[in-house]
């Protein structure tokens, strides 16, 4: 199982709305994430907007590729893109770059 951690930056003025959106994730989005191999997926948000994402998957690239083929993902990404800083023309899911794991205590 691959453990993946990534960082993104949510616009500070949109933090409350971002949190609300994630309190009400569409059921079809949740189904698609599970079906494409996203397990134990968590998001952590700092007051300044730093977002830390964590998930476990058999193959991160396969999980990302699987979600890219899901119609619900295109709708979700289009709605959520404006919440983030510094995407440089990418969708939020394209901007998720895994951090290097340097320690793990099983």
C-alpha positions as CSV (number, residue, x, y, z in Angstrom):
1,X,0.0,0.0,0.0
2,X,1.4,3.4,-1.0
3,X,1.0,6.3,1.5
4,X,0.7,9.6,-0.3
5,X,0.9,13.1,1.2
6,X,0.5,16.4,-0.8
7,X,0.2,20.1,-0.1
8,X,-2.1,22.7,-1.7
9,X,-3.0,26.3,-0.6
10,X,-6.6,27.3,-0.1
11,X,-7.4,31.0,-0.4
12,X,-7.8,32.4,3.2
13,X,-10.9,34.3,2.3
14,X,-12.5,31.0,1.1
15,X,-11.6,28.7,4.0
16,X,-15.1,28.6,5.6
17,X,-16.8,27.8,2.2
18,X,-14.1,25.2,1.4
19,X,-14.7,23.4,4.7
20,X,-18.5,23.5,4.1
21,X,-18.1,22.0,0.7
22,X,-16.1,19.1,2.2
23,X,-18.8,18.6,4.8
24,X,-21.2,17.9,1.9
25,X,-19.1,16.0,-0.7
26,X,-21.4,14.6,-3.4
27,X,-22.1,10.9,-2.8
28,X,-21.2,10.1,-6.4
29,X,-17.8,11.7,-5.8
30,X,-17.2,9.6,-2.7
31,X,-18.2,6.5,-4.7
32,X,-15.8,7.4,-7.5
33,X,-12.9,8.0,-5.1
34,X,-13.4,4.6,-3.4
35,X,-13.9,2.8,-6.7
36,X,-10.7,4.2,-8.2
37,X,-8.5,3.2,-5.2
38,X,-8.4,6.3,-2.9
39,X,-8.4,4.8,0.7
40,X,-8.1,6.6,4.1
41,X,-8.2,9.9,2.2
42,X,-8.0,12.8,4.6
43,X,-7.6,16.6,4.3
44,X,-6.1,18.8,7.0
45,X,-6.4,22.6,6.9
46,X,-4.3,25.1,8.7
47,X,-5.8,28.6,9.5
48,X,-3.6,30.2,6.9
49,X,-5.0,28.0,4.1
50,X,-2.2,25.3,3.9
51,X,-4.0,22.1,3.0
52,X,-2.4,18.8,3.7
53,X,-3.8,15.8,1.9
54,X,-3.2,12.1,2.8
55,X,-4.3,8.9,1.2
56,X,-3.4,5.3,0.9
57,X,-3.6,3.5,-2.5
58,X,-2.1,0.6,-4.3
59,X,-0.9,2.8,-7.1
60,X,-1.2,6.6,-6.9
61,X,-0.9,7.3,-10.6
62,X,-3.5,4.7,-11.4
63,X,-5.8,6.3,-8.7
64,X,-5.3,9.7,-10.3
65,X,-5.8,8.3,-13.8
66,X,-9.0,6.5,-12.7
67,X,-10.5,9.7,-11.3
68,X,-9.6,11.6,-14.4
69,X,-12.0,9.3,-16.3
70,X,-14.9,9.9,-13.9
71,X,-17.4,12.6,-15.1
72,X,-18.1,13.6,-11.6
73,X,-14.5,14.5,-11.0
74,X,-14.5,17.0,-13.9
75,X,-17.5,18.7,-12.3
76,X,-16.0,18.7,-8.8
77,X,-12.6,20.1,-10.0
78,X,-14.3,22.8,-12.0
79,X,-16.2,24.0,-9.0
80,X,-13.3,23.7,-6.6
81,X,-10.5,25.3,-8.7
82,X,-11.2,28.8,-7.6
83,X,-10.6,27.9,-3.9
84,X,-6.9,27.4,-4.5
85,X,-3.8,29.6,-4.9
86,X,-0.9,29.0,-7.3
87,X,-2.4,26.2,-9.5
88,X,-0.6,27.6,-12.5
89,X,-3.4,26.6,-14.9
90,X,-3.8,23.1,-13.4
91,X,-6.9,21.6,-11.8
92,X,-6.5,21.0,-8.1
93,X,-6.2,17.2,-8.7
94,X,-3.4,17.8,-11.3
95,X,-1.5,20.0,-8.8
96,X,-1.3,17.3,-6.1
97,X,2.4,16.4,-6.1
98,X,3.3,13.7,-3.6
99,X,5.8,14.6,-0.9
100,X,8.8,12.3,-0.4
101,X,8.2,10.0,2.6
102,X,11.3,10.0,4.8
103,X,10.1,8.1,7.9
104,X,7.3,5.7,8.8
105,X,6.6,3.9,12.1
106,X,4.3,0.9,11.4
